[in-house]
């Protein structure tokens, strides 16, 4: 009875722009960040929704989210959990069996492979920004713009070994710097003569 008095549960409905996904353990989708008229809000996704999102969902897409709002009367903390996610302008609910999120126009079939790069401040301070720039330049030099994309993620839970990235085959690298990008690209795309990366500098956490 104490718990029921401490928490007040109600339904919420929010509309705003999609900002980013919240990733757990470096690759598990946990929730999303929504920019609303009241500011940035974190919304946890119900389990049946997590597989319904394409991680390539463009930032800025308008969404309407409906779910459960839990208010802790003792701490004042508010937790939001999404049960339904809709494209805000079309207001079309996502069927559970559909594995891609509804957007304002049909999503074209994409064959691009994603290089995931942690965008949190700890990794950025350790060279993450230069790393992204080097990756983009390397992709362009190899003519892979139509085949490979760079996708920023939430925290990969390995901050002290940043910057962190995950290649399309799920191989993870830590302490990777901009000057080592060419070697990593050669290793995974085989477009140039391969040169070993000094293991004292780069930690390969192997395939997830």
Number of C-alpha atoms within 10 A of each C-alpha: 5 6 8 9 10 13 18 13 14 11 13 14 14 19 19 21 19 20 20 20 23 21 18 15 12 21 17 11 21 17 22 19 17 26 19 16 11 8 8 14 17 17 22 22 22 16 13 12 23 16 17 18 17 12 16 15 17 13 12 13 16 21 24 22 22 18 20 19 19 17 17 17 12 9 9 10 10 13 15 23 19 24 16 19 25 20 20 20 13 14 14 14 15 19 15 12 10 12 14 17 20 24 20 14 8 7 11 6 6 9 9 14 16 19 21 23 28 27 21 18 14 17 25 19 13 19 17 25 19 16 23 25 14 18 23 17 15 17 19 13 10 13 11 15 15 12 12 17 18 21 17 19 22 20 21 24 15 16 18 12 16 26 31 31 28 24 18 16 12 16 15 21 21 20 22 24 20 16 12 19 20 19 16 19 18 17 16 13 11 11 11 12 8 15 12 10 17 9 8 7 12 18 17 15 12 10 11 10
